[in-house]
Amino acid sequence: MQRRLSRRTVLRGMAGGVAVSLGLPLLEYFLNDNGTALAQGAPLPLRFGTWFWGCGMNPDRWAPSAEGADYDLPAELAALAAVRDQVSILSGFNTVLDGRANLPHWTGVMATLTGSVPEFEPEVPAPTLDVLISQRIGTATRFRSLEIACTGVPTDSYSRESQSIVNSSAVSPLELYTRIFGPDFHDPKDGEFTPDPRTLLRQSLLSAVQEDAARLAGVLGSHDRQRLDQYFTSLRQLERQIEISLNPLDLAACRRPTAPRGEEIGTDLPQAVSTHRLMTELLVFALLCDQTRVFNMIFSWGLSALRKEGADISHHQLTHDETVDAALGYQPEATSFVLASMQAWASFVERLAATPEGAGSLLDNCLILAHSESSFAKSHQVTALPVMIAGGAGGRLRGGVHLRGNGEPVTRVGLTVQQVLGLPVSEWGTGSLTATRPLSELLV
Amino acid sequence: MSILSPFALCFRRAALAAAALALLAAGCAGDGSAAAPAAAPAVAAGPLAMRRLTEVQYRATIAEVLGDDIAVAGRVEPDNRRSGLLAVGSSFVSVTPSGFEQYDAIARAAAAQALDAGHRDALVPCRPAAPGAADDACTAQFVRAVGRRLLRRPLRDADVLPRVQMAGAAAAALGDFYAGLQTALSSLLLSPEFLFRIETAEPDPGAPGRLRIDSVSMASRLSYLLWNAAPDEELLAAAERGDLVDDELLAIQVDRLLASPRLVDSARAFFADVYGFSDIEQGLVRKDPALFPAFSQAMIDDAREQTLRVVTAHLLDDDGDYRELFTTRRSFMTRALGLVYRVPVPLAAGWQPFEFAADSERAGLLTHVSLLALYSHPGRSSPTLRGKFVREVLLCQDVPPPPGDIDFSKFADAQSGTLRTARERLQAHVANEACAGCHSLMDPIGLGLENMDGIGIYRAAENGAAIDASGQLNGVPFADAADLGRVLSRDPALGPCFVDTLFKYAVGRDIAPGEADFLAYLHQRGEQSGYRLRELLRLIVTSAAFRTTSGARVAEATPLPQETAAPSATPAAATPTPDGAMSPGATAPPTGNATAMATATPATPLAQPTASPTPTAAAYTFAALQEEILTPRCATQFCHSAQTHAANLVLAAGAAYDQLVGSAPTNAAAEAAGLLRVAPFDPEGSYLITKLMGPNEVALGARMPLIGNPLSAQEIDLIRGWIAAGAQP
């Protein structure tokens, strides 16, 4: 059982009683004084996102040698040069198997996101971090969370409540655009807003459906009852969407982007990079318009299907089949995908950092967890996992430090993330993955 | 009008009067067709759980009830595979927020089309008094009629009245009667009883203490299995009369459904699910255009259609033996497929029957472009994926997951530049023990299909080296792809696997322990009569396994955290990160009590995996070692069983002691180090202990057991103790 504490208590504990008062009130400083913040005068929202790439990296070429701020950038982190002071590198955190099998390309990501080692693939031992967090910070927006995948497979999503309940990903920019900025999106700057009477009718329609479902609850067994509860949750989210579309927010920074063309999607690298770029654009607009506060971006899946154009073999296959070059000490072809992934990640961070919001940037109000399912993918290694955290989390996080885990469980990252985002959790994970201490080095 | 085979009659009579069974069976043997059907054994059927309509069923149901020209545009929440089947996954999934959005958008679009000026008269059984105003009577008539078809049951006032009221308000607000009906229809399309097939059970008067699926629930159970669609009027009427819990009356409906041409939809849905064709349907099979210029979505759509046509022509039109699907040379072609199969197709458009020549390299489903392209990578073929498909999907033999703790970096790297064929590349895998165990289950089968490239085009050579497609399947040699199909068709696991998969598909869950005898009976019946699809379906749907249940499925231990008390109208801006302790109600646990269905006896949970017993004996005996560790962990089907004898080591009861104690290991490094497999009185000189602890040198091989968790320190200490005490037999 998780013990629940207030976030204030947690922060006080983390900081050893010193300077606790800084974290929370910082938000207040971002309040609008020149029309750039939320029109209602409320604080800028805090967002959580994940950014995932498949098949890890080469630990020796990725982890900086110096700890702390102004860390060095080894070859596989070189792409982060422009945003180093906004990205913290967490190296050397492990999945502790407790004698369980290391399920290739599955165990590592489940450990990071659920705090537990799964028994089999595709078991999801507990709801993933983003699901826990969206229940806390995602309930007021039109979308509880947005899932995005860049290589064309809707089931490429680690946002899961359980093995069977998967929040599937949008795979085409046009599909994502239509979902967010389609007919149900209203920006008061577009002109006078008159709610469609049909929208009002949709509310009563959903009430009728809700009554159907409520009648069922009494006759279902416990398994189906849980599934019906999920159905209810989803129905309520749609109700909330309708309410919001009837009372659209007037946000100075919000603009409807132009619709992307219905373009190709696929697994070859240039295509994936292009899809990622368009998806990032749409996400930025969605965040500025406060359509969601939680997102999950999959650049490539754990079994990375990324390919060079015309190549007969994918990134994942390369990690296993390609020889480690004796002179170089790594697999040159497979590693080229690591570099490309880090470039995509850097471009993502740069885009958010370059987007003004309030007195700072959009990135300042985000906490983005970047991770992969393995470190050295050739051997499915789940020790020394690559983890990064970008963004200031509304003034709660120090940016740009390198922290060594020295084999500590990767769940310390998930615990820290939850506490920073206000979840009253003092302990997270199971077995040897149980984490009780957040990464105080990251905290302001 | 119904076609009753002598066998069906016989079986039904047998089912009617179990006491008179022996007599009847003897009488039926004289009917000639098959040997006397033995009695179906007693069944303790599995649990009941609601099933979400699969995407195909969802679309088919809307088309059937609202009209097949109603466009259901847009994506539907992806189905989820479990135990190899989307049909089984459908009894676990729910609806996510984005899934609900999609259902909502489709519902509104479909309702608008179905009630537009061109369609409304076909759907609405009455005319409003005035088209610009509400008409409660007509609305009620519409909701009852359409709702009964969509929800697959008669409607109650509680279903109808709120919708009449809602439609009335909408009609008044919008000045349009049909706009009111649209809201009512949309709400039906979002109802959980439309999106899910929710079945109810009732006490079986003929068998005290047992629950049977009630008549109305049986209608959907039958029609989604046998037609892959909602029940038609006749079946619904029969269900409402209570016919479907009566043996004879049920048989009449079963005969009618099985005799209908719509049975084709059932076979197509089943094979599309088993073969994973949803990936093709959703455009997820992608190939590199530079390497495979002949590939297109239109071509792969044709390839899928070709396979389904061959399957239904053979199994239904010809009532053929399932096993012959893997040898048949009969096929159908389009011109687009002709380019890939390299055969002339005179017909410019549409389908034409085609027969591969007797000396063709193609015969049977394994040489179909659909399966060859699906079980390949985007840039090349994959003997491993193809072999895994045959092993797991067609033979129902589990291939263990790859071991997670292999350090590939320590293996001598293959010189990939010099390896030209898939066989050469894969031999690099199989050359090391940790990979060989599982790859040897898959690759030799898939290598038999290597003459077909990543989209199924024939090739004699790869990178200039001739392809050797010979190999063996479970010890039986084959020469090439067509021959592999012949060997597969004779494999004893093929037919029973078909039966088991069909059964799981029919009931939407795994086989329950109390159904094992019934499955064995079905295997036997299949073996006797050639695994005919119609006969198997009839046996399944008339069985107690299909018609009864142990009760509602019980939730697994870990409840889903659900937000049940979310603030519904909090303005977005007013919720910065909440501070303070979360109130206990904010993440309330699911409210569901373990309410079993209706009156039921307490529901039986699904079999829970049990932890292996922990050995505790003070002086550990070999008998205990054999029973607690060697037999369950080592002598498994694919490892140290008598059949597989990996590393030439058999650890099954009877053989293990002699193979272990005092024997030299086959591992060269271990032998050179002077280790014995088990050296009595010397645990540290025993290679067994090294292997169980995890060798620290690559040359000593992988840690055992290869599959699953390592033994605990406590278990290894017990074995150590047994060796130290002299390794007594």
Interface residues (C-beta under 8 A of the other chain):
Chain A: R4 L5 S6 R7 R8 L24 L27 L38 Q40 G41 A42 P43 P45 L46 L97 G99 R100 A101 N102 L103 P104 T107 E119 F120 E121 P125 A126 P127 L132 Q135 R136 I137 T139 A140 T141 F143 R144 E147 G152 V153 P154 T155 E161 S162 Q163 S164 I165 V166 N167 S168 E175 R179 P197 R198 L200 L201 R202 S204 L205 L206 A208 V209 E211 D212 A213 R215 L216 A217 G218 V219 L220 G221 S222 H223 D224 R225 Q226 R227 L228 D229 Q230 Y231 F232 T233 S234 L235 R236 Q237 L238 E239 R240 Q241 E243 I244 N247 L249 G266 T267 D268 D290 A305 R307 E309 G310 A311 D312 I313 S314 Q317 H320 D321 E322 T323 V324 F376 K378 S379 H380 V382 G394 L421 G422 L423 P424
Chain B: P47 L48 A49 M50 R75 E77 P78 N80 R82 G89 F92 V93 S94 V95 T96 P97 S98 G99 F100 E101 D104 R108 A158 D159 P162 R163 M166 A169 A170 A173 L174 A179 T183 S186 S187 L190 S191 P192 E193 L195 I198 T200 Q282 L284 R286 D288 A290 L291 H377 P378 G379 R380 P401 P402 P403 G404 D405 I406 D407 F408 S409 D413 A414 Q415 S416 R425 G454 G551 A552 R553 V554 A555 E556 T558 P559 L560 P561 Q562 E563 T564 A566 P567 S568 A569 T570 P571 A572 A573 A574 T575 P576 T577 P578 D579 G580 A581 M582 T587 P590 T591 G592 N593 A594 T595 A596 M597 A598 A603 P609 I707 G708 N709 P710 S712
